[in-house]
Amino acid sequence: MQSFPSLPSTAETPDLFESGHLWIQELVVGAPLRFRLEPSGQVTFAGRERRFEDPPPSLRAAVRHVRERLDRAALMAVARDPSEVVFYGVATRHEGVDYDWERLPPFLGTDVHAAERQGFLPPDVVERTFERVGLDPVDAVEKEVRATDFDPADYDLPASAWYDGPAAGVVIRNKTGGRAAIRGDVRGDPGELQGDPAELAEAVVTPARVRRVDGEDFDERLDRVLDAGYREEHARLPEVDGRAFRSAVVERVRELGRE
């Protein structure tokens, strides 16, 4: 797959503000995730550096979300060879910003690379493409801003669309591939959860998380609760024995299911 595009600072890209029009998009913190649809119909995933078949625990919610939501028929309708189209985005997880996890999708799309177009698509086409294939694009704060009217040195970060606080930053893009980022200092230190696997399971498997997946069979509920816990507590979870933690989570889910 094509690598992620670089995201320099505005100081490194003065020509971005000399002509044309800009899109201003919210920068949501998380982990880089890209995927494509193979000729076999299988969706393959990669992080920033490498492809993986078994995603890390904190990315499982995003991978599941893409697999369940991706409209393969729509993708095949917009691309002659879907395997030549690579989708890029952020797997949203707790990295010091406590978003509203029930509203924030596990995956937000940021870019599309199409071999037949010989590069990354412009932001307006990217937005429409993600929406057409059933996935959420990253939020646009402003669209079609005159580049000469935008002063990055005098720009105040907007409120986030995903929690009661300022955005972690913005990505500024034009339609010819130029881009830059303005980053804010909004990440806090959530502190690390302490305790044995049973205590960690009690902290991670909350009644609210169990209620979100109510109605699934037990194994499915268990997997979804675990995926949500790893995603939403990523910044707080210490290194744990995965097998012991899963066993403790099983008991916790069963206990809450009896209430």
C-alpha positions, 0 to 999 in steps of 0.5 A, a space after each residue: 500500500 502507498 505510505 501515509 502522506 506527510 503532515 508538515 507544520 505551516 512554517 514548512 509550507 508557506 506556499 500553501 497560503 499563496 493561492 487557491 482555496 483551502 479545506 480546514 479539517 479537525 485533527 482527531 488523535 488516534 492511530 493511523 490505519 489504512 486499508 484496501 479491498 483485495 480482488 478476493 473481496 477481503 479487506 486488508 489493513 495496515 498501520 503506518 509501517 506495516 500490514 497486519 492480519 491480527 490487529 492490535 487490541 486498541 485497533 480492533 474496534 476500528 477494523 471491525 467498524 470498517 469491515 461491517 460498514 464498508 459498502 463493497 458494491 459502492 466501492 466497485 461502482 466508483 473504481 474500475 479496480 478497487 484493489 488499486 484504491 487505498 483508504 487512509 484514516 485514523 483509528 480513534 482511541 484514547 491518547 490523552 483526549 477523552 472524546 465522546 466515544 459513543 458518538 465518535 466513530 472508531 474510524 474516520 477517513 482522511 485520504 484516498 489514494 487512487 492509482 488510476 488518478 496517480 495520487 491522492 484525491 482532493 479533499 472534496 472528492 475524499 469526503 464524497 468517496 468515504 460517504 459513498 462507501 459507508 464510512 465517515 470522513 473526518 470533519 471539515 471545519 471550513 471549506 473553500 477558504 481563500 488561501 490568501 485570507 488564511 493566516 496560520 499565525 493568527 488562527 485559533 483552534 476550533 471546538 472539537 466536534 467530538 467532545 466538550 473542548 478544543 480540537 487537538 489541531 487542524 489539517 489544512 489542505 488544498 486540492 492539489 495535494 498540499 497540506 499542513 497541520 496546526 497542532 494544539 496542546 490538549 492531551 492530558 495525562 489520564 493516569 494508569 489503571 492499577 490492579 490485578 486482571 480482575 480489578 482492571 476488568 471491573 474498571 474497563 467493563 462498565 455497565 454502560 459499555 455492556 449496555 451498548 452491545 446488549 442483544 448480541 450473543 455472549 461471545 459477540 458481546 464479549 468481543 465488542 466489550 473488549 474492543 471498546 475497552 481497549 479503544 477507550 482506555 488505551 491511554 490508561 491500560 497497563 501491559 496486561 496478561 491478555 489471557 488472564 485479562 480476557 478471563 476476568 472480562 468474561 466473568 465481569 460481562 457475565 456478572 453485569 448480564 445477570 443484573 
